[in-house]
Amino acid sequence: QVQVVESGGGLVQAGGSLRLSCAASGSIFSINVMGWYRQAPGKQRELVARITSGGSTVYADSMKGRFTISRGNTKNRVYLQMNSLKPEDTAVYYCAAIKSPDLVYWGQGTQVTVSS
């Protein structure tokens, strides 16, 4: 089992920045990818960004240039630096530790609210 815990959400004005943190613990030995997803009210959960154990990254188009995903010194930590935030970025942000497409461990989510 893998436990995933996010932190760093909050309320910020449009144009501001936030940094989210995520830590995975437990059976982390075969985690290949860690990622950030978000879900706004009434919408489906969507990819924000993900990073492989080798450091390759993928971003959703609307986040490119504003958000940066990075890994800590240990493979079980990942961060999401969010700049130039917009009201439409308001959502619950979830961290995922991915061993395979069929084996994904989710955190409980952290609320990000961007006021206009």
C-alpha positions as CSV (number, residue, x, y, z in Angstrom):
1,Q,0.0,0.0,0.0
2,V,1.0,3.6,-0.6
3,Q,-0.2,6.6,1.3
4,V,-0.2,9.9,-0.4
5,V,-0.5,13.3,1.4
6,E,-0.8,16.7,-0.2
7,S,-0.3,20.1,1.4
8,G,0.0,23.7,0.4
9,G,-3.4,24.7,-0.9
10,G,-5.2,27.8,0.1
11,L,-6.8,31.1,-1.0
12,V,-4.9,33.4,-3.3
13,Q,-5.7,36.4,-5.5
14,A,-5.6,36.1,-9.2
15,G,-2.0,36.6,-10.5
16,G,-0.6,35.1,-7.3
17,S,1.4,31.9,-6.7
18,L,1.1,28.8,-4.6
19,R,3.3,25.8,-4.1
20,L,1.8,22.4,-3.5
21,S,3.7,19.5,-1.9
22,C,3.1,15.8,-2.0
23,A,4.7,12.9,-0.2
24,A,4.2,9.2,-0.8
25,S,5.0,6.6,1.9
26,G,4.7,2.9,2.3
27,S,5.5,0.6,-0.6
28,I,7.0,3.3,-2.8
29,F,9.6,1.1,-4.5
30,S,7.9,0.7,-7.8
31,I,6.3,4.1,-8.2
32,N,7.1,5.1,-11.8
33,V,5.2,8.4,-12.1
34,M,3.9,11.0,-9.8
35,G,1.4,13.5,-10.9
36,W,-1.0,16.3,-10.0
37,Y,-4.6,16.3,-11.1
38,R,-7.5,18.7,-10.3
39,Q,-11.2,18.6,-10.1
40,A,-13.4,21.7,-10.2
41,P,-17.0,21.6,-9.1
42,G,-19.2,19.9,-11.6
43,K,-16.2,18.9,-13.8
44,Q,-14.2,15.7,-14.3
45,R,-10.8,15.2,-12.8
46,E,-8.1,16.3,-15.2
47,L,-4.4,16.1,-15.5
48,V,-2.4,19.1,-14.4
49,A,1.1,17.7,-14.7
50,R,3.0,14.5,-14.2
51,I,6.7,13.5,-13.8
52,T,8.4,10.2,-14.3
53,S,11.1,8.7,-12.1
54,G,13.6,9.7,-14.9
55,G,12.4,13.3,-14.7
56,S,10.3,13.5,-17.9
57,T,7.4,15.8,-17.5
58,V,4.0,16.2,-19.2
59,Y,1.7,19.3,-18.7
60,A,-1.8,20.0,-19.6
61,D,-1.9,22.7,-22.3
62,S,-3.6,25.3,-20.1
63,M,-0.9,25.0,-17.4
64,K,2.2,25.2,-19.6
65,G,4.3,28.1,-18.8
66,R,2.5,28.8,-15.5
67,F,2.9,25.6,-13.5
68,T,6.1,23.6,-12.8
69,I,6.2,20.1,-11.5
70,S,9.4,18.9,-9.8
71,R,10.6,16.0,-7.7
72,G,12.4,16.3,-4.3
73,N,15.7,14.6,-3.5
74,T,13.8,11.4,-2.9
75,K,11.5,9.9,-5.5
76,N,8.5,9.9,-3.2
77,R,8.2,13.7,-3.1
78,V,6.8,15.9,-5.7
79,Y,6.0,19.6,-5.9
80,L,3.8,21.8,-8.0
81,Q,4.7,25.5,-8.3
82,M,1.7,27.4,-9.6
83,N,2.2,31.0,-10.9
84,S,0.0,33.5,-12.5
85,L,-3.1,31.8,-11.0
86,K,-6.5,32.4,-12.5
87,P,-9.9,32.0,-11.0
88,E,-10.5,29.1,-13.3
89,D,-7.6,27.3,-11.6
90,T,-9.9,27.0,-8.5
91,A,-10.3,23.3,-7.8
92,V,-9.3,20.5,-5.5
93,Y,-5.8,19.4,-6.4
94,Y,-4.9,15.7,-6.0
95,C,-1.5,14.1,-6.0
96,A,-1.2,10.6,-7.5
97,A,1.5,8.0,-7.1
98,I,1.3,5.7,-10.1
99,K,2.8,2.2,-10.3
100,S,0.8,1.3,-13.5
101,P,-2.3,2.6,-15.2
102,D,-4.3,0.1,-13.1
103,L,-2.5,0.9,-9.8
104,V,-2.9,4.5,-8.8
105,Y,-2.8,5.8,-5.3
106,W,-4.5,9.1,-4.6
107,G,-4.2,11.7,-1.9
108,Q,-7.1,13.2,-0.1
109,G,-6.8,16.5,-2.1
110,T,-6.0,20.0,-1.2
111,Q,-8.3,23.0,-2.0
112,V,-6.9,25.8,-4.2
113,T,-9.2,28.9,-4.5
114,V,-8.2,31.8,-6.7
115,S,-10.2,35.0,-6.1
116,S,-10.7,37.5,-8.9
